[in-house]
Amino acid sequence: MVGEEFYKRYPGSSGLIILSRVGFNAAMNQAMIYIQHRCGGLGGTGYYVLLEKTADKWNLAKQNMVWVS
């Protein structure tokens, strides 16, 4: 839960975005991350995101919401 201290320090904030470390496949052309958006109280969402690299650019390949509150 996003605490009162956070909102005292950042009034009007819509919450926190939390990112995991990045995991890569052996070829280093796919990456997986976990993204969490936490907003006051018990609200928020969590996603797994798969990125694929083509040429020199990372693109969103798939996004899967794993929870919502």
Residue, then its C-alpha position, 0 to 999 in steps of 0.5 A: m500500500v502506498g503510505e501517507e508519507f508518500y502523499k504528504r511528500y507528493p500531494g496530488s500524485s497518482g501513485l507509484i510505478i514499480l519496475s522489476r529488473v529486466g530478464f533477457n533470453a539467451a539471444m538477447n533479443q527478448a526482454m521480460i519486465y514486471i510493471q506495477h502501478r500502485c495508487g492510494g489504498l488498495g488500488g493498483t495493477g500488475y503487468y508482465v511485459l514482453l519486449e522484442k528487439t528488431a534492428d536497434k529498437w525495442n518493441l512491445a510484443k505482449q502485455n499481460m495483466v496479472w492482477v487488479s485491485 
